[in-house]
Amino acid sequence: MQLPELTDGRLLRRYKRFFADVELDDGTQVTAHCPNTGSMRSCLAPGAPVQLSFHDNPRRKLQWTLERIDMGHGWVGVNTHIVNSVIAEALQQGRIPQLAGHKRLKREVRIELPGHEPARLDMVLDDESPDSVYIEVKNVTLLDDGFLQFPDAVSKRALKHLRLLTDLADNGHHAVILFAINRPEGRCFRPAREIDPDYAQALETALEHGVSVIPIRLIHRQREIVTGAPVEYTR
């Protein structure tokens, strides 16, 4: 997926979840929107190089958006709003082998399943047949103890999605949780048991019930993000 023009700077601080103060390379200080609801643990450090996009929209309160940060080994993608578009493009181009061969992709699909409140999943691969694939995508930036992990904070929303996928699998559907590994370091992925033990247990249950777990690396280029190789899942 192509990125907009990016501007270099250094992070000063992130605060109130959605704000980041940045000093641009020309010395100007700006406040950028931080489109990430997580703790950003292990991908947040004052003085770290960052890149911002600029949006000349008078309706926006903040014209700058924090896109990525370099923790010393390459770009970490912190804009969670664009990850689904990266994955959707890869699916449409057949670049995720486990999910290739489907004709139609739908996004933000409303799901109504008995026992669950109506909810939306990120994507459905739909061939107008019983072989539809239900997909939820999660952005992974946490690196702890050498392992890539999710979530970086307790997430009731993520747990809700995982339980929905589990019940879809129980009803005979192909359900997938796709972890988008949005940083270059780390060879193995696992759930963050110490941070959210309920989610970790739910992921184990989902596997037992037939939900497919696909961790896949995202590759950051100068003005582009693409999918790369799969990452090993370990329990």
Phi and psi restraints in degrees (value plus and minus 20) as a CYANA .aco file:
   2 GLN   PHI     -94.3   -54.3
   2 GLN   PSI     120.4   160.4
   3 LEU   PHI    -119.1   -79.1
   3 LEU   PSI     136.1   176.1
   4 PRO   PHI     -89.8   -49.8
   4 PRO   PSI     154.3   194.3
   5 GLU   PHI     -79.2   -39.2
   5 GLU   PSI     115.5   155.5
   6 LEU   PHI    -133.7   -93.7
   6 LEU   PSI     127.1   167.1
   7 THR   PHI    -137.6   -97.6
   7 THR   PSI     113.7   153.7
   8 ASP   PHI    -104.2   -64.2
   8 ASP   PSI     128.9   168.9
   9 GLY   PHI    -186.2  -146.2
   9 GLY   PSI    -190.1  -150.1
  10 ARG   PHI    -150.9  -110.9
  10 ARG   PSI     118.0   158.0
  11 LEU   PHI     -91.0   -51.0
  11 LEU   PSI     112.3   152.3
  12 LEU   PHI    -116.4   -76.4
  12 LEU   PSI     -71.1   -31.1
  13 ARG   PHI    -186.5  -146.5
  13 ARG   PSI     136.9   176.9
  14 ARG   PHI    -137.3   -97.3
  14 ARG   PSI     117.3   157.3
  15 TYR   PHI    -172.3  -132.3
  15 TYR   PSI     137.8   177.8
  16 LYS   PHI      29.7    69.7
  16 LYS   PSI      13.0    53.0
  17 ARG   PHI      46.3    86.3
  17 ARG   PSI     -67.2   -27.2
  18 PHE   PHI    -127.5   -87.5
  18 PHE   PSI      -9.1    30.9
  19 PHE   PHI    -143.5  -103.5
  19 PHE   PSI     120.3   160.3
  20 ALA   PHI    -159.1  -119.1
  20 ALA   PSI     105.8   145.8
  21 ASP   PHI    -110.5   -70.5
  21 ASP   PSI     111.1   151.1
  22 VAL   PHI    -154.0  -114.0
  22 VAL   PSI     119.6   159.6
  23 GLU   PHI    -120.1   -80.1
  23 GLU   PSI      98.0   138.0
  24 LEU   PHI     -92.1   -52.1
  24 LEU   PSI     144.4   184.4
  25 ASP   PHI     -81.8   -41.8
  25 ASP   PSI     -43.2    -3.2
  26 ASP   PHI    -107.3   -67.3
  26 ASP   PSI     -14.6    25.4
  27 GLY   PHI      74.7   114.7
  27 GLY   PSI     -30.0    10.0
  28 THR   PHI     -89.9   -49.9
  28 THR   PSI     118.0   158.0
  29 GLN   PHI    -123.0   -83.0
  29 GLN   PSI     110.7   150.7
  30 VAL   PHI    -151.4  -111.4
  30 VAL   PSI     138.3   178.3
  31 THR   PHI    -127.4   -87.4
  31 THR   PSI     104.9   144.9
  32 ALA   PHI    -132.3   -92.3
  32 ALA   PSI     131.8   171.8
  33 HIS   PHI     -92.2   -52.2
  33 HIS   PSI     112.9   152.9
  34 CYS   PHI    -128.2   -88.2
  34 CYS   PSI      78.6   118.6
  35 PRO   PHI    -103.7   -63.7
  35 PRO   PSI      44.7    84.7
  36 ASN   PHI    -172.4  -132.4
  36 ASN   PSI      98.2   138.2
  37 THR   PHI    -108.1   -68.1
  37 THR   PSI     -27.9    12.1
  38 GLY   PHI     -99.5   -59.5
  38 GLY   PSI    -196.2  -156.2
  39 SER   PHI     -96.4   -56.4
  39 SER   PSI     -39.9     0.1
  40 MET   PHI      37.2    77.2
  40 MET   PSI       7.9    47.9
  41 ARG   PHI     -79.7   -39.7
  41 ARG   PSI     113.2   153.2
  42 SER   PHI      57.2    97.2
  42 SER   PSI     -16.5    23.5
  43 CYS   PHI    -157.9  -117.9
  43 CYS   PSI      19.9    59.9
  44 LEU   PHI    -169.5  -129.5
  44 LEU   PSI      97.0   137.0
  45 ALA   PHI    -173.0  -133.0
  45 ALA   PSI     105.2   145.2
  46 PRO   PHI     -76.3   -36.3
  46 PRO   PSI     114.7   154.7
  47 GLY   PHI      72.6   112.6
  47 GLY   PSI     -29.8    10.2
  48 ALA   PHI     -90.5   -50.5
  48 ALA   PSI     123.6   163.6
  49 PRO   PHI     -83.1   -43.1
  49 PRO   PSI     119.1   159.1
  50 VAL   PHI    -155.6  -115.6
  50 VAL   PSI     144.9   184.9
  51 GLN   PHI    -149.0  -109.0
  51 GLN   PSI     118.3   158.3
  52 LEU   PHI    -139.5   -99.5
  52 LEU   PSI     132.5   172.5
  53 SER   PHI    -127.5   -87.5
  53 SER   PSI     131.5   171.5
  54 PHE   PHI    -134.1   -94.1
  54 PHE   PSI     115.5   155.5
  55 HIS   PHI    -148.6  -108.6
  55 HIS   PSI      90.5   130.5
  56 ASP   PHI    -106.0   -66.0
  56 ASP   PSI      48.1    88.1
  57 ASN   PHI    -140.9  -100.9
  57 ASN   PSI      94.8   134.8
  58 PRO   PHI     -84.1   -44.1
  58 PRO   PSI     -36.2     3.8
  59 ARG   PHI    -100.5   -60.5
  59 ARG   PSI     -36.4     3.6
  60 ARG   PHI    -100.8   -60.8
  60 ARG   PSI     117.5   157.5
  61 LYS   PHI     -93.2   -53.2
  61 LYS   PSI     -56.0   -16.0
  62 LEU   PHI    -141.7  -101.7
  62 LEU   PSI     104.3   144.3
  63 GLN   PHI    -105.5   -65.5
  63 GLN   PSI     -37.1     2.9
  64 TRP   PHI    -119.6   -79.6
  64 TRP   PSI     126.5   166.5
  65 THR   PHI    -148.7  -108.7
  65 THR   PSI     110.7   150.7
  66 LEU   PHI     -94.2   -54.2
  66 LEU   PSI      99.8   139.8
  67 GLU   PHI    -121.9   -81.9
  67 GLU   PSI     -67.0   -27.0
  68 ARG   PHI    -176.9  -136.9
  68 ARG   PSI     141.0   181.0
  69 ILE   PHI    -158.0  -118.0
  69 ILE   PSI     125.0   165.0
  70 ASP   PHI    -127.4   -87.4
  70 ASP   PSI      93.9   133.9
  71 MET   PHI    -114.6   -74.6
  71 MET   PSI      -3.1    36.9
  72 GLY   PHI      93.3   133.3
  72 GLY   PSI     -29.4    10.6
  73 HIS   PHI    -149.1  -109.1
  73 HIS   PSI     -11.3    28.7
  74 GLY   PHI     106.8   146.8
  74 GLY   PSI     156.5   196.5
  75 TRP   PHI     -91.4   -51.4
  75 TRP   PSI     116.9   156.9
  76 VAL   PHI    -130.2   -90.2
  76 VAL   PSI     103.2   143.2
  77 GLY   PHI    -102.3   -62.3
  77 GLY   PSI      98.2   138.2
  78 VAL   PHI    -130.8   -90.8
  78 VAL   PSI     -23.6    16.4
  79 ASN   PHI    -106.6   -66.6
  79 ASN   PSI      76.1   116.1
  80 THR   PHI     -89.9   -49.9
  80 THR   PSI     -36.1     3.9
  81 HIS   PHI     -90.4   -50.4
  81 HIS   PSI     -40.9    -0.9
  82 ILE   PHI    -122.0   -82.0
  82 ILE   PSI     -27.1    12.9
  83 VAL   PHI     -83.1   -43.1
  83 VAL   PSI     -62.4   -22.4
  84 ASN   PHI     -81.5   -41.5
  84 ASN   PSI     -54.7   -14.7
  85 SER   PHI     -88.0   -48.0
  85 SER   PSI     -56.0   -16.0
  86 VAL   PHI     -82.8   -42.8
  86 VAL   PSI     -66.1   -26.1
  87 ILE   PHI     -88.1   -48.1
  87 ILE   PSI     -61.1   -21.1
  88 ALA   PHI     -81.1   -41.1
  88 ALA   PSI     -63.0   -23.0
  89 GLU   PHI     -81.4   -41.4
  89 GLU   PSI     -62.3   -22.3
  90 ALA   PHI     -83.6   -43.6
  90 ALA   PSI     -60.1   -20.1
  91 LEU   PHI     -85.1   -45.1
  91 LEU   PSI     -62.7   -22.7
  92 GLN   PHI     -86.0   -46.0
  92 GLN   PSI     -47.4    -7.4
  93 GLN   PHI    -115.5   -75.5
  93 GLN   PSI     -16.5    23.5
  94 GLY   PHI      49.7    89.7
  94 GLY   PSI       8.7    48.7
  95 ARG   PHI    -115.4   -75.4
  95 ARG   PSI     -12.0    28.0
  96 ILE   PHI    -138.2   -98.2
  96 ILE   PSI      76.1   116.1
  97 PRO   PHI     -73.0   -33.0
  97 PRO   PSI     -58.7   -18.7
  98 GLN   PHI     -83.9   -43.9
  98 GLN   PSI     -38.3     1.7
  99 LEU   PHI    -144.4  -104.4
  99 LEU   PSI      -0.8    39.2
 100 ALA   PHI    -101.9   -61.9
 100 ALA   PSI     138.9   178.9
 101 GLY   PHI      80.2   120.2
 101 GLY   PSI     -19.3    20.7
 102 HIS   PHI    -115.0   -75.0
 102 HIS   PSI     129.3   169.3
 103 LYS   PHI    -109.2   -69.2
 103 LYS   PSI     -50.6   -10.6
 104 ARG   PHI    -154.8  -114.8
 104 ARG   PSI     117.2   157.2
 105 LEU   PHI    -139.9   -99.9
 105 LEU   PSI     110.8   150.8
 106 LYS   PHI    -138.9   -98.9
 106 LYS   PSI     123.4   163.4
 107 ARG   PHI    -136.3   -96.3
 107 ARG   PSI     132.6   172.6
 108 GLU   PHI      32.4    72.4
 108 GLU   PSI      42.1    82.1
 109 VAL   PHI    -113.8   -73.8
 109 VAL   PSI     107.7   147.7
 110 ARG   PHI     -95.7   -55.7
 110 ARG   PSI     109.3   149.3
 111 ILE   PHI    -138.0   -98.0
 111 ILE   PSI     108.6   148.6
 112 GLU   PHI    -141.3  -101.3
 112 GLU   PSI      90.9   130.9
 113 LEU   PHI    -148.0  -108.0
 113 LEU   PSI     111.5   151.5
 114 PRO   PHI     -72.0   -32.0
 114 PRO   PSI     114.8   154.8
 115 GLY   PHI      71.9   111.9
 115 GLY   PSI     -24.8    15.2
 116 HIS   PHI    -149.1  -109.1
 116 HIS   PSI     126.9   166.9
 117 GLU   PHI     -87.8   -47.8
 117 GLU   PSI     129.4   169.4
 118 PRO   PHI     -73.4   -33.4
 118 PRO   PSI     116.3   156.3
 119 ALA   PHI    -165.4  -125.4
 119 ALA   PSI     147.9   187.9
 120 ARG   PHI    -136.2   -96.2
 120 ARG   PSI     115.8   155.8
 121 LEU   PHI    -124.4   -84.4
 121 LEU   PSI     134.8   174.8
 122 ASP   PHI     -82.5   -42.5
 122 ASP   PSI     -60.8   -20.8
 123 MET   PHI    -173.0  -133.0
 123 MET   PSI     132.4   172.4
 124 VAL   PHI    -154.1  -114.1
 124 VAL   PSI     108.8   148.8
 125 LEU   PHI    -111.2   -71.2
 125 LEU   PSI      95.9   135.9
 126 ASP   PHI    -146.6  -106.6
 126 ASP   PSI      98.8   138.8
 127 ASP   PHI    -125.1   -85.1
 127 ASP   PSI      -1.4    38.6
 128 GLU   PHI      36.8    76.8
 128 GLU   PSI      22.4    62.4
 129 SER   PHI    -168.5  -128.5
 129 SER   PSI     152.7   192.7
 130 PRO   PHI     -87.3   -47.3
 130 PRO   PSI     -22.7    17.3
 131 ASP   PHI    -111.8   -71.8
 131 ASP   PSI       2.1    42.1
 132 SER   PHI     -79.8   -39.8
 132 SER   PSI     127.5   167.5
 133 VAL   PHI    -137.2   -97.2
 133 VAL   PSI     103.3   143.3
 134 TYR   PHI    -117.5   -77.5
 134 TYR   PSI     106.1   146.1
 135 ILE   PHI    -148.7  -108.7
 135 ILE   PSI     111.5   151.5
 136 GLU   PHI    -137.7   -97.7
 136 GLU   PSI     113.9   153.9
 137 VAL   PHI    -129.5   -89.5
 137 VAL   PSI     115.0   155.0
 138 LYS   PHI    -146.7  -106.7
 138 LYS   PSI     113.2   153.2
 139 ASN   PHI    -104.0   -64.0
 139 ASN   PSI     108.0   148.0
 140 VAL   PHI    -134.6   -94.6
 140 VAL   PSI      98.2   138.2
 141 THR   PHI    -145.6  -105.6
 141 THR   PSI     -28.6    11.4
 142 LEU   PHI     -98.2   -58.2
 142 LEU   PSI     106.4   146.4
 143 LEU   PHI    -144.0  -104.0
 143 LEU   PSI      95.6   135.6
 144 ASP   PHI    -161.4  -121.4
 144 ASP   PSI     110.1   150.1
 145 ASP   PHI      36.8    76.8
 145 ASP   PSI      12.9    52.9
 146 GLY   PHI      64.2   104.2
 146 GLY   PSI     -24.1    15.9
 147 PHE   PHI    -131.9   -91.9
 147 PHE   PSI     119.2   159.2
 148 LEU   PHI     -96.4   -56.4
 148 LEU   PSI     115.0   155.0
 149 GLN   PHI    -161.7  -121.7
 149 GLN   PSI     137.3   177.3
 150 PHE   PHI    -166.1  -126.1
 150 PHE   PSI     122.0   162.0
 151 PRO   PHI    -107.7   -67.7
 151 PRO   PSI     152.5   192.5
 152 ASP   PHI    -116.9   -76.9
 152 ASP   PSI     -18.0    22.0
 153 ALA   PHI    -178.3  -138.3
 153 ALA   PSI     136.5   176.5
 154 VAL   PHI     -77.2   -37.2
 154 VAL   PSI     110.7   150.7
 155 SER   PHI    -153.8  -113.8
 155 SER   PSI      82.7   122.7
 156 LYS   PHI     -87.8   -47.8
 156 LYS   PSI     -53.1   -13.1
 157 ARG   PHI     -85.4   -45.4
 157 ARG   PSI     -63.9   -23.9
 158 ALA   PHI     -84.1   -44.1
 158 ALA   PSI     -58.5   -18.5
 159 LEU   PHI     -84.7   -44.7
 159 LEU   PSI     -60.5   -20.5
 160 LYS   PHI     -80.4   -40.4
 160 LYS   PSI     -64.4   -24.4
 161 HIS   PHI     -83.2   -43.2
 161 HIS   PSI     -60.9   -20.9
 162 LEU   PHI     -85.8   -45.8
 162 LEU   PSI     -60.6   -20.6
 163 ARG   PHI     -87.7   -47.7
 163 ARG   PSI     -54.2   -14.2
 164 LEU   PHI     -84.8   -44.8
 164 LEU   PSI     -64.7   -24.7
 165 LEU   PHI     -80.5   -40.5
 165 LEU   PSI     -59.5   -19.5
 166 THR   PHI     -81.5   -41.5
 166 THR   PSI     -64.0   -24.0
 167 ASP   PHI     -91.8   -51.8
 167 ASP   PSI     -51.8   -11.8
 168 LEU   PHI     -81.9   -41.9
 168 LEU   PSI     -62.2   -22.2
 169 ALA   PHI     -83.2   -43.2
 169 ALA   PSI     -59.6   -19.6
 170 ASP   PHI     -83.6   -43.6
 170 ASP   PSI     -45.9    -5.9
 171 ASN   PHI    -111.0   -71.0
 171 ASN   PSI      -7.0    33.0
 172 GLY   PHI      71.0   111.0
 172 GLY   PSI     -12.9    27.1
 173 HIS   PHI    -112.0   -72.0
 173 HIS   PSI     136.6   176.6
 174 HIS   PHI    -105.4   -65.4
 174 HIS   PSI      91.4   131.4
 175 ALA   PHI    -135.6   -95.6
 175 ALA   PSI     118.0   158.0
 176 VAL   PHI    -153.9  -113.9
 176 VAL   PSI     112.9   152.9
 177 ILE   PHI    -127.6   -87.6
 177 ILE   PSI      97.2   137.2
 178 LEU   PHI    -129.2   -89.2
 178 LEU   PSI      97.1   137.1
 179 PHE   PHI    -115.8   -75.8
 179 PHE   PSI      92.7   132.7
 180 ALA   PHI    -105.5   -65.5
 180 ALA   PSI      84.8   124.8
 181 ILE   PHI     -99.3   -59.3
 181 ILE   PSI      83.3   123.3
 182 ASN   PHI    -123.3   -83.3
 182 ASN   PSI      21.3    61.3
 183 ARG   PHI    -176.6  -136.6
 183 ARG   PSI     137.7   177.7
 184 PRO   PHI    -103.8   -63.8
 184 PRO   PSI     -40.5    -0.5
 185 GLU   PHI    -107.2   -67.2
 185 GLU   PSI     146.3   186.3
 186 GLY   PHI      68.6   108.6
 186 GLY   PSI     114.4   154.4
 187 ARG   PHI    -126.1   -86.1
 187 ARG   PSI     -42.1    -2.1
 188 CYS   PHI    -148.0  -108.0
 188 CYS   PSI     128.5   168.5
 189 PHE   PHI    -135.0   -95.0
 189 PHE   PSI     123.1   163.1
 190 ARG   PHI    -171.9  -131.9
 190 ARG   PSI     141.2   181.2
 191 PRO   PHI     -88.7   -48.7
 191 PRO   PSI     130.1   170.1
 192 ALA   PHI    -104.6   -64.6
 192 ALA   PSI      61.4   101.4
 193 ARG   PHI     -82.2   -42.2
 193 ARG   PSI     -57.0   -17.0
 194 GLU   PHI     -90.8   -50.8
 194 GLU   PSI     -46.5    -6.5
 195 ILE   PHI    -109.5   -69.5
 195 ILE   PSI     -66.9   -26.9
 196 ASP   PHI    -158.6  -118.6
 196 ASP   PSI      61.4   101.4
 197 PRO   PHI     -82.0   -42.0
 197 PRO   PSI     -49.8    -9.8
 198 ASP   PHI     -85.7   -45.7
 198 ASP   PSI     -61.0   -21.0
 199 TYR   PHI     -87.2   -47.2
 199 TYR   PSI     -61.7   -21.7
 200 ALA   PHI     -80.0   -40.0
 200 ALA   PSI     -63.3   -23.3
 201 GLN   PHI     -86.8   -46.8
 201 GLN   PSI     -59.4   -19.4
 202 ALA   PHI     -85.2   -45.2
 202 ALA   PSI     -53.5   -13.5
 203 LEU   PHI     -87.8   -47.8
 203 LEU   PSI     -59.9   -19.9
 204 GLU   PHI     -82.4   -42.4
 204 GLU   PSI     -62.7   -22.7
 205 THR   PHI     -83.1   -43.1
 205 THR   PSI     -61.6   -21.6
 206 ALA   PHI     -79.4   -39.4
 206 ALA   PSI     -63.8   -23.8
 207 LEU   PHI     -79.5   -39.5
 207 LEU   PSI     -64.5   -24.5
 208 GLU   PHI     -83.3   -43.3
 208 GLU   PSI     -47.5    -7.5
 209 HIS   PHI    -114.6   -74.6
 209 HIS   PSI     -14.9    25.1
 210 GLY   PHI      80.7   120.7
 210 GLY   PSI     -13.9    26.1
 211 VAL   PHI     -90.8   -50.8
 211 VAL   PSI     112.7   152.7
 212 SER   PHI    -102.3   -62.3
 212 SER   PSI     113.6   153.6
 213 VAL   PHI    -129.8   -89.8
 213 VAL   PSI      99.2   139.2
 214 ILE   PHI    -145.0  -105.0
 214 ILE   PSI      80.0   120.0
 215 PRO   PHI    -108.1   -68.1
 215 PRO   PSI     108.1   148.1
 216 ILE   PHI    -157.7  -117.7
 216 ILE   PSI     117.3   157.3
 217 ARG   PHI     -96.5   -56.5
 217 ARG   PSI     120.9   160.9
 218 LEU   PHI    -120.7   -80.7
 218 LEU   PSI     116.3   156.3
 219 ILE   PHI    -127.9   -87.9
 219 ILE   PSI     104.9   144.9
 220 HIS   PHI    -116.6   -76.6
 220 HIS   PSI     104.6   144.6
 221 ARG   PHI    -132.6   -92.6
 221 ARG   PSI    -195.1  -155.1
 222 GLN   PHI     -76.5   -36.5
 222 GLN   PSI     -66.6   -26.6
 223 ARG   PHI    -154.4  -114.4
 223 ARG   PSI      13.9    53.9
 224 GLU   PHI    -176.9  -136.9
 224 GLU   PSI     129.3   169.3
 225 ILE   PHI    -146.6  -106.6
 225 ILE   PSI     109.4   149.4
 226 VAL   PHI    -153.0  -113.0
 226 VAL   PSI     144.1   184.1
 227 THR   PHI    -100.7   -60.7
 227 THR   PSI     127.3   167.3
 228 GLY   PHI    -140.2  -100.2
 228 GLY   PSI    -158.2  -118.2
 229 ALA   PHI    -101.1   -61.1
 229 ALA   PSI     135.4   175.4
 230 PRO   PHI     -86.4   -46.4
 230 PRO   PSI     136.0   176.0
 231 VAL   PHI    -133.7   -93.7
 231 VAL   PSI     120.5   160.5
 232 GLU   PHI     -85.2   -45.2
 232 GLU   PSI     113.8   153.8
 233 TYR   PHI    -115.9   -75.9
 233 TYR   PSI     111.6   151.6
 234 THR   PHI    -150.7  -110.7
 234 THR   PSI     123.8   163.8
